[in-house]
Amino acid sequence: MKATVYVTIKQNVLDPQGTAVQGALHSMGFAEVDKVRIGKYLELTLDTTDRAEAEERVRAMCEKLLANTVVEDYRFELEG
């Protein structure tokens, strides 16, 4: 089973990296960019066919390692 995990900075947390990318885009002539938020994209292959078990395990991975839940949100999708 494949899990796709998206980790993003919470909306109420400043994103200095996103601000830097926005500034660079503006300096390159992309003035229409209003806001940039930086995140992480992960693909995991799980050795299970049990969807409930996969959801539980991926949620645990996110809570323990993949996302800093104090300042980041996460969501995931399962395929297979």
N, C-alpha and C positions, 0 to 999 in steps of 0.2 A: 504494500500500500504506500502511496506517495502522499506526503504532507507538505503543503506550501504554507510558510509562516511569514506574516507581514508584521514588522515591529515599527512603530512610529512614535515620535515624541508627542506627549499629550499637548492638546491645544493651548493650555494655559502655561506651558513651559517655554521659555525663550529658546530659540534654535539658532545659535550664532553661525553654525555651518550653513544652514539654509539661507540666512541673511547674506553671508559671503557669496554664495552661489547666485543669489538674486542680484547682488551688486555687479558680479562678473557678467551676468547675462545682460544687464542694462548697459554696461560699458561696451558690449559686443553688438549693441543695436537692437536688443530684444526688450524694448521698453514696455511692451504689453504684459510682461510677467509681473504680476501683482504680489505674489507671495510664494516662497519655496519652503517646503518642509522636507527634511532629510530623514530617511528611515533605512531599515534593513529588510532584505528579502532572502529567505532561506528555503531550500528544498531538502526534505528528508525522505529517505526510503526506509520504511518500517517493515520488519519481518513478521507481519501478522496479517490476518484476513478479518479479524474481529474489529469492526468499526468502533464499538463502544470502548474497547481496550485501547485502540489507537488514539481516540479522542482524549481519554484519560491520561495516557502517557505523554502526548504532545502538550497538553495543558500543563502537566507537571514540568516538562522540559522548559516551557516558556516561563513559568513562575520561578523556577530554580536557577536558570542560566541564560536563556535566550533573550529575555526582556528584563529590564530594570523597572519593575512595576511601580516604583515611586514616581518616575518621570516618563515612562513609556507605556503605551497601549500595545496590545497585540491582537491579532486574529489569525485564524488558520483555516485551510480548506483541506479536505481529504479526498483523494481519488483512488479508485480501485476497490 
